[in-house]
Amino acid sequence: MLSPCNAWLVGRYMLSSGVTQTLIDHYNGTAWKIVPSPDPAGPLRGHYLTGVASVSAHDIWAVGFYDASGTSGTRTLIERWNGTSWKVIKSPSVGTGNNFLAGVTTTSAGNAWAVGSYVSGAAIKTLVEHWNGTSWKVIKSPNPGGPAGDSSLTGVAATSAHNAWAVGKYSSGTLDRALAVHWNGTAWKVIKGLDLGAGSHILEGVAATSAGNAWAVGLSAQGAASQTLVEHWNGTSWKRVKSANPGGTAHSNALTGVVVSSKSDAWAVGLYSSGTIDRTLVEHWNGTSWNPVKSPNPGGSAKSSFLISVDARPAGNVWAVGFSGSHALALHWG
């Protein structure tokens, strides 16, 4: 969201042939409209957009990946809005295996980050790329899963050229462990001490307003079903903060996206299971606690609905997007 009358969402749609193509929608204050977007490998290859971030109304980034050929795996895909049209911007891919970009953030025309993963042999490794105003370059990033283990990033947030966070997971034996890495202006470093406990844990999204205020969300698998996971960075350490689990301990609960406006205003979205059907999940931080907020499920009792991403502006103007059945879903608050 740039304003109540200017918002973008990205994703994919499927042709009758079963091949996916990029999908970009724009909200003009009245309705969502499809805006043409490039598919560099054409209609015979799959294309996916997974994240979007804006510098201004005339400078917006979207990232994802596409199937370059049947043998060389997927390649990174980065597109840019110049105020008139979307154009593919050259981006690096590491090696000959699959490459994926899952999230993007930007603070200025000369500072943007995209994160994801790539396949190296039999393992998955973190992938971080930086836009310096001229070109996208791969920046060295940690892989705490080790040379044979998996490490991947799914969310990224930045507040300045010297402060950025990326989150995801890495493998530790048979367990997934939550991963948070920080950019200090010089290098990406693993930040240890996440308040997690036993079991597997995954971080899916991150948002920040300053060097002393960041939120990360995901899921914690303890027992038969997953529970929501919310972590807060206070400038010194990460601490787990209690969050709602409307599916209870017998059904799955997960958070996939988060946005923060101030120390007393943040939103997180995801899903919970009611048994056989997934339902949308929205939670709000009021400065003291995370509380569930009632959200629609247009698929009714027959189709699953869930949310993937959220963005907000002050004064309660919030958009959350995801799926309901096989259709795109956009929910508005405010």
Secondary structure, 3 states (H helix, E strand, C coil): CCECCEEEEEEEEECCCCCEEEEEEEECCCCEEECCCCCCCCCCCCEEEEEEEEEECCEEEEEEEEECCCCCCEEEEEEEECCCCEEECCCCCCCCCCEEEEEEEEEECCEEEEEEEEEECCEEEEEEEEECCCCEEECCCCCCCCCCCCEEEEEEEEEECCEEEEEEEEEECCEEEEEEEEECCCCEEECCCCCCCCCEEEEEEEEEEECCEEEEEEEEECCCCEEEEEEEECCCCEEECCCCCCCCCCCCEEEEEEEEEECCEEEEEEEEECCCCEEEEEEEECCCCEEECCCCCCCCCCCCEEEEEEEEECCCEEEEEEEECCEEEEEEEC
